[in-house]
Every structure is written in structure tokens, then in C-alpha cells.
Amino acid sequence: MGRLISYAKSIAILGLAALAVYMAMQLWFVSITNRSFLPYLQARFASSAPDGAGQFVRPYRIVYGSGDGSFDIMYSGVYNSDFWHYGQLVISELFQNGSFVTSTETDHDLLLLPGVAVLIFEYAFDMDATIFSQTFGRTGATFSNAGLTGFTAIAVHPPHEYDNAVNVFFINGSNTWQFSITPTAAQMRDDVFEIEIPSSYGAARSFAVMDDSLHFMPTFTQNFAYNPITVTNPYETQAGFLHLSVIGEQIEHFFSNPSSITQGLSGGGIYTFSNLTTVVRYHPWDVIEYTSFRTLGRTNPTSLIEDFSAAVAFINADPNINVEFHLAGYENIGRGHVFKFGYTINNFPLELAEWFTGPGCTNPLLHPIEITVDNGRVIRYRRVAFDFAVSSNTFVHAGAELLYEETTLGFSIGDRPFMRLQAIGG
């Protein structure tokens, strides 16, 4: 009996100790700041993205046509679209059972054959063939044996009445590498490689390919209706002014312990929030910049995909990003990488002109988001402070004067310090 009583007392003491720790955490992290504790840790020490490799090889847009000479372009929802699911199916099958056909100069007449449906998966940067292969669980042998080291687009011809094969073209500027997949009898019976690609011929939103290129120019057979976007700044007061307290509330998620933040306004108009390991600045021309000085927790170098995954997880932890984003480019720096991300909204790209952070800026943003990752940890994060949303208003634009001047249909912002927002152009 004595042992049971002693055992019960030990459990009670442990329980009281745990309760005391919990209450202290509640007082320190929650009651004092009137914020939830977990979001700080999740944002500051963000875990890897659920599928960093899958995000990395996702195209930034998909051009599709039914074979009638008219095309449409998908920007929003690419990752979960039927088109990209089909593309992944084809690519996986290519690595297992595909065969290399030939390497030639890029022939756009061959890529866009009349009467043959096509899907074109485009990347905003030069995709490394080896890394691409590895994300599909393969070595780079399929591509290296064909002499393919990188590409910016993949064109797929599904089976059609003249050819039961699936033809796949990897395009890098003036060079194209063609591969072929011959479906098995079972795959043909089950229509594994069949896909319906709708025609955009005669639609208000459609594109035509320009001569001798894969640039697609918007065409309008009737007035084009679209919803413009609205721009808000979550760091401003309701009256439209910047204030330390409002900005401070919006940037607390960057800190593991918000109660340790010191803040101030410099003579150059920069709002600064910092502790021993982290500095967040709000620059005069509406750019948020996060910098971490925390000691690296590992010495083994990380891979490109690991660094990219950390970047995506960091963006996902930012509550003030409410639009789709995609990888627009990257570069190696020492032990890490700099990743640049573009925005997509309402099935249009958001094109950013040079965005300076303030007077005297010599390193403007060229994309809405820029992240530097060193050994798997985000050490710098810059982005345009604005949030974008689709307006409920509908505009109608004839567009005739823009057809031969612009090859991008989308929203553009730029010309700091006076922001200009256009509905068409880019």
C-alpha cells in the first residue's frame, strides 16, 4: 500500500509541474501578447513543405489547344489541375517505358500540328534535367543519354487518330528533344492516355501563336470581360496610414518570442522591429524585409529541393499572402539559394516592374517575393507588402489596340513610388 501511495504522489507532482509550465507559457506567450503561441513557432521554425519536390517541378502555366489553331492559358490552379495530373502521368510513364526519338532544332510546326491536341507545360526558369528526373524518383540517365541537360517547356501530344503514341517534346530555346511512349494494349483499352482538351476557338479569351515562336498573343473576337483586382495594405491603419503598432501586430509571427521585440522608426522612414536574432523592416516604399541572425543548426549542406521546401513553408506561414505563387527563378549563393516567386490571381499573371524599397535603393525586387535560404533555414525574406484580391466589378475591354503591342494578358504593377495598376498588359 505504501508503494502505491508513493507512486500516486510522484504522478501528482509530475502533473502539477507540467501544469505549472503550461500556465507559465500561457502567461508569457499568450496572455501578455494576446496572441496564440503556436503560430510563432510554426512560422519562425517552419517545417518543410509537404511536397517541395512536387512544387518545384510544377509549371508556372499550361498552354493548351485542341488542334484548331486557337489556345488558352492556365495560370491559376495548375498544381491540382487535370492537365498537370495528366502531365505527371505521362512523365512518369516516359521514365519507365519511353524511348528517345531524336534531337532537332525546334520546329514549331511540328509542336503545333493542325488537328493534334497539345499541352505545353512552361517554366519561368531553366529547369535542370537531373533535378527534374530525381523528383520523379529516377536518375538522370533517360535525359543524359539523350544529351538533354535543361529545358523551359514540355509539349505533349496525346494519342490521336493518326498516331496511338504519346509524343513528348522537351524544349530549350532553339533545341528540342523528342521522346515517345507506345501504350500497351491494356492502356489503350482503358484509355489511360486519353484526355479531353476543350477548344477556345471563337471564345472571348483565346490566344494565337506568333510566327516561329512559342509566344502566345491574346486575340479577341468580341469584347473581353474581366474582373480587375483590388489592392490593400494590411500594414496600414483603417485611415490608410502607417503606424508602429499596426505594423507590429502584422509582423509578430516572424518572432519566436514577440514579447522580446524592440521597435522604432528611423530618420529614413524605415520601421524596424528586432530582437537578438531577428530583424524585420518595413521600408518606405512598402517592402517587408525579414533577416535572421540565428546560428545555423547543422553543418551538412542541404540540397536545392530542401532549401526550396523551406522557402515554400516560410511563405505558407505568412498570413498576409493570400494569392497563388510560383517559382519564377533561383540562383546558387555559397551554401544556399535565392528563390524568386511570382503571383497569379484569377487565372492571370501579376507582372511586377522593378520595385525599389525606397530612395537610394540599388537592389530592387524583380518579383513579388524573394527568399534566401542557407543550409535549409530562411535567413532573408523580402516581399511587396500589398495584398491583392479579385474585384466584384466587371470591366469590358475591346483590346484591339493592344493585340500587337503586348504578348501577355495580365495585371501589372510598378512605377514606384506611385503604384500603377493596369488591367491589361505586362
Secondary structure, 3 states (H helix, E strand, C coil): CHHHHHHHHHHHHHHHHHHHHHHHHHHHHHHCCCCCCHHHHHHHCCCCCCCHHHHHCCCCEEEEECCCCCEEEECCCCCCCHHHHHHHHHHHHHHHHCEEEEEEECCHHHHCCCCCCEEEEEEEEEEEHHHHHHHCCCCCHHHHCCCCCEEEEEEEECCECCECCEEEEEEECCEEEEEEECCCHHHHHCCCCCCCCCCCCCCCCEEEECCCCCCEEEECCCCEEECCEEEECCCECCCCCECHHHHHHHHHHHCCCHHHCEEEECCCCCEEEECCCEEEEEECCCEEEEEECCCCCCCCCCCHHHHHHHHHHHHHCCCCCCCEEEEEEEEEECCEEEEEEEEEECCEEEEECCECCCCCCCCCECCCEEEEEECCEEEEEEEECCEEEECCCCEEECCHHHCCCCCCCCEEEECCCCCEEECCCC
